[in-house]
Amino acid sequence: MGRFNITFNRLGVFPNARHPKVIWIGSDKTSPDLVTLQRDIDSRLNRCDLFVKEKKFSPHITLSRLRNGAKPDILKKPLEIETGSLLIPVTQVHLIKSRLHSSGAVHSSLFCGNLK
C-alpha cells in the first residue's frame, strides 16, 4: 500500500457525551486509503487467529483519558472549539497493543512497517 494523508479536524469523546472517558481528535471524513489499510490489517490478523475485532473502527488520536469521567456540561464548550485542520502524512504502520491498568495505559509495539 502507498503513502497517504489523514486530516484531523474535530474533537470528540468516547464512549459518548453522557459518559466521557476519552477526549480525542479525529476526522470528519475517513480516508478511503485508511479504511483499505485497516481492512487489510484486520483480514491478515483474522487469518492468523491473533485478532478479535471488538469495536467499530474509529480513527483518532487520543488527547486525554478522564479517570473518573467528567460531567458532560463541563466538556460541552471545549468540544465545540474549532480545531482547524491538521494534515498528517502516513508513511509507516505501527501495530500497538494497549492495555489499560489502574496506573494508566501500557503500550507495546507488535509490528512496524513502511508504506511504499
Buried (B, 14 or more C-beta within 10 A) or exposed (E): EEEBEBBBBBBBBBEEEEEBBBBBBBBEEBBEBBEEBBEEBEEEBEEEEEBEEEEEEEBBEEEEBBEEEBEBEEBEEEBEEEEEEEEEEBEEBEBEEEEEEEEEEEEEEEEEEEBE
